């Protein structure tokens, strides 16, 4: 979408388009935005990003990463300025970040302070039911809540054996199954 300064016809050739790459990490969203400019003899001197969450950036870079801490809809806008008669161009996109959860697949509850807990954190998820099964299909551990924390012990407080365990996670947004590899 072009919004060129009408004072000069050379500005008509300046345009910018935003695209996004996204990845979801524990408890927040990381999105990388890329600006693509077109026009002859461009010398961009300023990028002004508005991420739609009260955060802005004037970092001189056509690619920028921004983290969102909650789900929702956001209007992202980029304005660029070119040295050619101070031409400007803008583009915007609307994005919706949906509620997610993250579950690691390996942990080692051995008391060394590194990966001692298996944690599933919900980003905007209200209720989760978590069931953990041993390779024989027996329930080893169950928990409900917005965040699931398992210390490698069964429901009776005894350490479970090294191995692969299977889980079922039920949320309002759908179900997820997976495996956990426990090492000590």
C-alpha positions in Angstrom: 0.0 0.0 0.0 1.6 3.2 -1.2 1.3 6.5 0.6 3.7 8.7 -1.3 4.4 12.4 -0.7 2.5 14.1 -3.6 5.1 16.9 -3.9 7.3 15.0 -6.3 6.6 12.5 -9.0 9.8 10.6 -8.2 8.1 9.6 -4.9 5.5 7.6 -6.9 8.1 4.8 -7.3 8.6 4.3 -3.6 6.6 1.6 -1.9 7.0 -0.8 1.1 5.4 -4.1 1.9 5.4 -5.9 5.3 5.5 -9.7 5.8 5.9 -11.7 9.0 7.5 -14.9 10.2 6.3 -16.1 13.5 7.4 -18.6 16.1 5.8 -19.3 19.4 8.1 -19.7 22.5 7.4 -20.3 26.1 4.8 -17.9 27.3 5.1 -15.3 24.6 5.0 -14.8 20.8 8.1 -13.8 18.8 7.3 -12.3 15.4 9.8 -11.2 12.8 8.6 -8.5 10.4 10.3 -7.9 7.1 10.0 -4.8 4.9 10.4 -5.0 1.2 10.9 -1.8 -0.7 10.6 -1.1 -4.4 11.7 1.9 -6.4 14.7 3.2 -8.3 17.7 4.6 -6.6 16.3 4.2 -3.1 18.3 5.3 0.0 16.1 4.6 2.9 17.0 6.8 5.9 14.4 5.9 8.4 12.2 3.0 9.5 9.4 3.6 12.0 7.6 0.5 13.2 4.4 0.6 15.3 3.6 -2.9 16.6 0.1 -2.3 17.7 0.7 -2.9 21.3 1.9 0.6 22.4 5.4 -0.4 21.4 7.3 1.3 18.6 10.8 1.2 17.1 12.9 3.4 14.9 15.7 0.8 14.6 17.3 1.3 11.2 16.6 -2.2 9.9 14.2 -3.6 7.3 13.8 -6.8 9.4 12.9 -6.6 13.1 11.7 -9.1 15.8 9.1 -8.1 18.3 7.7 -10.1 21.2 4.0 -10.0 22.2 3.2 -11.2 25.7 -0.5 -12.0 25.1 -2.8 -13.2 22.4 -5.1 -10.8 20.6 -5.4 -8.8 17.4 -2.7 -6.2 16.5 -2.4 -3.6 13.7 1.3 -3.3 12.7 2.4 -0.3 10.7 5.7 0.6 9.0 6.6 4.0 7.6 9.8 4.5 5.7 11.5 7.7 4.5 13.8 8.0 1.5 16.4 10.7 1.0 15.0 11.4 -2.5 13.0 14.6 -1.7 12.1 13.2 1.7 9.6 10.7 0.1 7.6 8.5 2.5 5.8 5.2 2.1 3.7 3.2 4.6 2.2 -0.3 4.8 0.3 -2.1 7.5 -0.9 -5.6 8.3 -3.4 -7.0 10.9 -2.4 -10.1 12.8 -4.2 -12.3 15.3 -2.2 -14.2 17.8 -4.1 -17.2 19.2 -3.8 -18.8 22.6 -1.1 -21.5 22.7 0.7 -23.9 25.0 4.3 -25.2 25.0 5.5 -28.5 26.3 9.2 -29.6 26.3 9.9 -33.3 25.4 13.0 -33.9 27.7 13.8 -33.2 31.3 16.2 -34.4 34.0 14.9 -34.2 37.6 18.3 -35.0 39.1 18.7 -32.1 41.5 21.4 -30.2 39.6 19.1 -27.2 39.1 19.0 -27.6 35.3 15.8 -28.9 33.7 14.7 -30.4 37.0 11.0 -29.7 36.4 8.8 -30.5 33.4 6.7 -27.3 32.9 3.8 -26.6 30.5 3.0 -23.0 30.4 -0.2 -21.8 28.8 -0.2 -18.5 27.0 -3.8 -17.2 27.6 -5.1 -20.7 28.3 -7.4 -20.8 31.4 -7.7 -24.5 32.2 -5.6 -27.5 31.4 -6.0 -31.1 32.3 -2.8 -33.1 32.1 -2.5 -36.9 32.3 0.8 -38.7 32.2 1.1 -42.4 31.3 4.0 -44.9 31.6 4.8 -47.2 28.6 2.3 -49.7 29.9 -0.6 -47.2 29.7 -0.9 -46.7 33.5 -1.6 -43.2 34.8 1.5 -42.0 36.6 0.6 -38.3 37.3 -2.4 -36.0 36.8 -2.8 -32.3 37.3 -5.3 -29.5 36.4 -4.6 -25.8 36.1 -3.2 -23.0 33.9 0.4 -24.2 34.4 1.5 -27.8 34.7 4.6 -28.6 36.7 5.9 -32.2 37.2 9.0 -33.0 39.3 9.5 -36.6 38.0 7.5 -38.2 40.9 4.3 -40.1 40.7 1.1 -39.2 42.4 2.3 -40.9 45.6 5.6 -38.8 45.7 7.9 -41.6 44.5 10.5 -41.0 41.7 9.5 -42.7 38.5 12.0 -44.6 36.4 14.1 -43.2 33.6 12.3 -43.6 30.3 9.7 -42.3 27.9 6.3 -41.2 29.2 3.2 -40.2 27.2 0.9 -37.3 28.0 -2.5 -36.0 27.1 -3.2 -32.3 27.6 -6.8 -31.2 27.3 -7.6 -27.5 27.0 -10.5 -25.3 25.9 -8.6 -24.8 22.7 -8.1 -28.5 21.9 -6.1 -31.5 22.9 -2.4 -32.2 22.5 -0.6 -35.5 23.0 3.2 -36.0 23.2 6.1 -37.8 24.8 8.4 -36.9 27.6 11.9 -38.4 27.9 13.0 -38.5 31.5 16.7 -38.7 32.3 18.3 -38.4 35.7 
